[in-house]
Amino acid sequence: MGILSEIDMMNRDAEDDAFEVSSDSETVDSFSEEFEPVEPQKPEPQAEEAEEARKKAEFDAAEAKRKAEWEAKQAQRKLREQQELDRLAAMSDDDVMQASMNRVSQDTERLTRRNMKLCVMEDVQTECLADPAFARLVMNPKKKMVNCFHYINRKAREYLEQEMKDNDEEPIGGGFGGDVPDELCYQWAREYFRDADAKEDAESEEKFVPKTYNGKTPKAGKKEKSKKTEPKPAPKPADEEQLTFGDFGTEEAAG
């Protein structure tokens, strides 16, 4: 009876151990399920395409607005020029002569270098008082005193170049030196206002430059790190492998 009771107790202990092991395994499984990391959901391709289309539409709308504003400014500038020409055509000779003198004076006032400029200004004003038709040329919106002096500088350079060629002289350091008669400068100033095609008045045609839409760019893949291979040691010569300290000692002792 004692042996049977001991066997019974051993069986009960085994069942308890098995229950404890199963309980622990269930706890571990439930713990792992509860705290298992959740991968973030990747956006669907349709959602990405819709977002990209929305951004592209916003860009196109902004670009269309910018172009409309640019065209409006260009149209406004041309309108102001035409209004100025219309106002000029309606002015009397006396009014246009006075207005041309004021304009020449104001334009010259903006210039900082005055060595010859004041004299040129006074000559142009005198010509305006003497000739109403010339005064109307001065009032042209495209004509400016700063361009007038650029015209004079170009003509002076051409004059000096020709003078040096006539005298068989070479420019020193790429520059031209010499004196230009004052009356010739006044003549060039009057010539500038009478020249409707003076290249100093030419304005580069402004064009609208559209911007390109930079959409979604594919992400560059990660570069795989190149594995460094260690060089293998060179094999030892056959003689070196066979020669050992023991062998050397043995041969020496034998000798």
C-alpha positions as CSV (number, residue, x, y, z in Angstrom):
1,M,0.0,0.0,0.0
2,G,2.8,2.4,0.8
3,I,4.5,1.7,-2.6
4,L,1.2,2.4,-4.4
5,S,0.7,5.6,-2.6
6,E,4.1,6.8,-3.4
7,I,3.6,6.0,-7.1
8,D,0.3,7.9,-7.0
9,M,2.0,10.9,-5.5
10,M,4.7,10.8,-8.1
11,N,2.0,10.7,-10.9
12,R,0.3,13.7,-9.3
13,D,3.5,15.6,-9.1
14,A,4.2,14.9,-12.8
15,E,0.7,16.2,-13.7
16,D,1.3,19.3,-11.7
17,D,4.6,19.9,-13.5
18,A,3.0,19.4,-16.9
19,F,0.2,21.8,-16.0
20,E,2.7,24.4,-14.9
21,V,4.8,24.0,-18.1
22,S,1.7,24.3,-20.3
23,S,0.5,27.3,-18.3
24,D,3.8,29.1,-18.7
25,S,3.9,28.4,-22.5
26,E,0.4,29.7,-22.9
27,T,1.4,32.9,-21.0
28,V,4.4,33.4,-23.2
29,D,2.3,32.9,-26.3
30,S,-0.3,35.4,-25.2
31,F,2.4,37.9,-24.2
32,S,4.1,37.6,-27.6
33,E,0.8,38.0,-29.4
34,E,-0.1,41.0,-27.3
35,F,3.2,42.9,-27.9
36,E,4.0,41.7,-31.4
37,P,5.1,44.8,-33.4
38,V,2.6,46.1,-36.0
39,E,4.1,47.1,-39.3
40,P,2.9,50.5,-40.6
41,Q,0.5,50.3,-43.5
42,K,2.0,51.3,-46.7
43,P,0.0,53.8,-48.8
44,E,-1.8,52.3,-51.6
45,P,-0.6,53.1,-55.2
46,Q,-3.9,54.7,-56.0
47,A,-3.6,57.1,-53.0
48,E,-0.1,58.0,-54.1
49,E,-1.2,58.8,-57.6
50,A,-4.1,60.9,-56.3
51,E,-1.8,62.9,-54.1
52,E,0.7,63.4,-56.9
53,A,-2.1,64.5,-59.2
54,R,-3.3,67.0,-56.6
55,K,0.2,68.5,-56.3
56,K,0.6,68.7,-60.1
57,A,-2.8,70.5,-60.3
58,E,-1.7,73.1,-57.7
59,F,1.6,73.7,-59.5
60,D,-0.2,74.2,-62.8
61,A,-2.7,76.6,-61.3
62,A,0.1,78.7,-59.6
63,E,2.1,78.7,-62.9
64,A,-0.9,79.9,-64.8
65,K,-1.5,82.7,-62.3
66,R,2.2,83.8,-62.5
67,K,2.0,83.9,-66.4
68,A,-1.2,85.9,-66.3
69,E,0.4,88.5,-63.9
70,W,3.5,88.7,-66.2
71,E,1.3,89.3,-69.3
72,A,-0.7,91.9,-67.4
73,K,2.5,93.8,-66.5
74,Q,3.7,93.7,-70.1
75,A,0.4,94.9,-71.4
76,Q,0.4,97.7,-68.8
77,R,3.9,98.8,-69.8
78,K,2.9,99.0,-73.5
79,L,-0.3,100.9,-72.5
80,R,1.7,103.5,-70.6
81,E,4.0,104.0,-73.6
82,Q,1.1,104.5,-76.0
83,Q,-0.6,106.9,-73.6
84,E,2.6,108.9,-73.4
85,L,2.7,109.0,-77.2
86,D,-0.9,110.1,-77.4
87,R,-0.4,112.8,-74.8
88,L,2.7,114.0,-76.7
89,A,0.7,114.2,-80.0
90,A,-1.9,116.4,-78.3
91,M,0.6,118.9,-76.8
92,S,1.2,122.2,-78.4
93,D,4.7,123.3,-79.6
94,D,5.2,125.6,-76.6
95,D,4.2,122.9,-74.2
96,V,6.3,120.2,-75.8
97,M,9.4,122.5,-75.9
98,Q,9.1,123.2,-72.2
99,A,8.4,119.5,-71.3
100,S,11.4,118.3,-73.3
101,M,13.7,120.8,-71.5
102,N,12.4,119.5,-68.1
103,R,12.8,115.9,-69.1
104,V,16.4,116.4,-70.3
105,S,17.2,118.2,-67.1
106,Q,15.6,115.4,-64.9
107,D,17.3,112.6,-66.8
108,T,20.7,114.3,-66.6
109,E,20.2,114.9,-62.9
110,R,20.2,111.1,-62.3
111,L,23.6,110.7,-63.8
112,T,26.5,111.0,-61.4
113,R,29.4,111.8,-63.8
114,R,28.9,115.4,-65.0
115,N,32.2,116.4,-66.7
116,M,30.6,116.8,-70.2
117,K,27.1,115.9,-69.5
118,L,25.8,119.3,-68.4
119,C,27.1,120.9,-71.5
120,V,25.4,118.2,-73.7
121,M,22.2,118.7,-71.7
122,E,22.2,122.5,-72.3
123,D,22.8,122.0,-76.0
124,V,19.9,119.6,-76.3
125,Q,17.6,122.0,-74.4
126,T,18.7,124.8,-76.7
127,E,17.8,122.7,-79.7
128,C,14.4,121.9,-78.1
129,L,13.6,125.6,-77.9
130,A,14.7,126.2,-81.4
131,D,12.9,123.3,-83.1
132,P,9.6,121.9,-81.8
133,A,9.9,118.9,-84.0
134,F,13.2,118.0,-82.3
135,A,11.5,118.6,-78.9
136,R,8.9,115.9,-79.9
137,L,11.7,113.5,-80.7
138,V,13.2,114.1,-77.3
139,M,9.8,113.3,-75.6
140,N,9.7,109.9,-77.2
141,P,9.3,107.3,-74.4
142,K,12.1,105.2,-75.7
143,K,14.6,108.1,-75.8
144,K,16.6,108.6,-72.6
145,M,19.6,110.8,-71.8
146,V,21.5,107.9,-70.4
147,N,21.2,106.2,-73.8
148,C,22.2,109.5,-75.4
149,F,25.5,109.4,-73.6
150,H,26.0,105.8,-74.5
151,Y,25.5,106.8,-78.1
152,I,28.1,109.6,-77.7
153,N,30.6,107.2,-76.1
154,R,30.2,104.7,-79.0
155,K,30.7,107.4,-81.6
156,A,33.7,108.8,-79.7
157,R,35.3,105.4,-79.7
158,E,34.7,104.9,-83.4
159,Y,36.2,108.4,-84.0
160,L,39.3,107.7,-82.0
161,E,39.8,104.3,-83.6
162,Q,39.6,105.8,-87.1
163,E,42.0,108.6,-86.0
164,M,44.6,106.1,-84.8
165,K,44.3,104.1,-88.0
166,D,44.8,107.2,-90.1
167,N,48.0,108.1,-88.0
168,D,49.3,104.4,-88.1
169,E,49.1,104.3,-84.3
170,E,48.4,101.2,-82.2
171,P,46.2,101.1,-79.1
172,I,48.1,101.0,-75.8
173,G,46.9,98.3,-73.5
174,G,43.8,97.8,-75.5
175,G,42.7,101.4,-74.8
176,F,42.1,104.4,-77.0
177,G,43.1,107.9,-76.0
178,G,42.6,111.2,-77.5
179,D,40.5,114.4,-77.6
180,V,37.1,114.7,-79.1
181,P,35.9,118.2,-80.1
182,D,33.0,119.4,-77.9
183,E,31.0,120.4,-80.9
184,L,31.2,116.9,-82.2
185,C,29.7,115.5,-79.0
186,Y,26.8,118.0,-79.3
187,Q,26.3,116.9,-82.9
188,W,26.2,113.2,-81.8
189,A,23.6,114.1,-79.1
190,R,21.3,115.7,-81.6
191,E,21.9,112.8,-84.0
192,Y,20.9,110.3,-81.3
193,F,17.4,111.8,-80.8
194,R,16.9,112.0,-84.6
195,D,17.9,108.3,-85.0
196,A,14.8,106.2,-84.6
197,D,16.8,103.0,-84.8
198,A,19.7,103.8,-82.4
199,K,20.9,100.5,-81.1
200,E,21.2,102.1,-77.6
201,D,17.4,102.2,-77.4
202,A,17.0,98.5,-78.4
203,E,15.5,96.5,-75.5
204,S,15.9,92.8,-75.3
205,E,12.6,91.1,-75.8
206,E,11.4,89.8,-72.5
207,K,10.0,86.3,-72.6
208,F,8.0,84.4,-70.1
209,V,10.1,81.5,-68.8
210,P,7.8,78.6,-67.6
211,K,8.9,76.5,-64.7
212,T,9.1,72.7,-64.8
213,Y,7.2,70.6,-62.3
214,N,9.5,68.4,-60.2
215,G,7.2,65.6,-59.3
216,K,7.9,62.5,-57.2
217,T,11.4,61.2,-57.7
218,P,12.2,57.6,-57.0
219,K,14.3,57.1,-53.9
220,A,17.7,55.8,-54.5
221,G,18.3,52.3,-53.3
222,K,20.7,51.6,-50.5
223,K,24.1,50.7,-51.7
224,E,25.3,47.4,-50.5
225,K,28.4,47.6,-48.4
226,S,31.2,45.8,-50.2
227,K,32.6,43.1,-48.1
228,K,36.4,43.4,-47.6
229,T,38.2,40.2,-48.4
230,E,41.3,39.7,-46.5
231,P,44.2,38.5,-48.6
232,K,45.1,34.9,-48.0
233,P,48.6,34.3,-46.7
234,A,51.0,33.1,-49.4
235,P,51.9,29.4,-49.1
236,K,55.3,28.7,-47.6
237,P,57.9,27.1,-49.7
238,A,58.3,23.4,-49.4
239,D,61.8,23.6,-47.9
240,E,60.7,26.1,-45.3
241,E,57.7,23.9,-44.3
242,Q,60.0,20.8,-43.8
243,L,62.7,22.6,-41.9
244,T,61.9,22.7,-38.1
245,F,63.9,23.6,-35.1
246,G,63.9,20.0,-34.0
247,D,65.3,18.8,-37.2
248,F,68.0,21.5,-37.2
249,G,68.9,20.6,-33.6
250,T,69.1,16.9,-34.5
251,E,71.4,17.5,-37.5
252,E,73.6,19.7,-35.4
253,A,73.9,17.1,-32.7
254,A,74.6,14.5,-35.2
255,G,77.4,16.5,-36.6
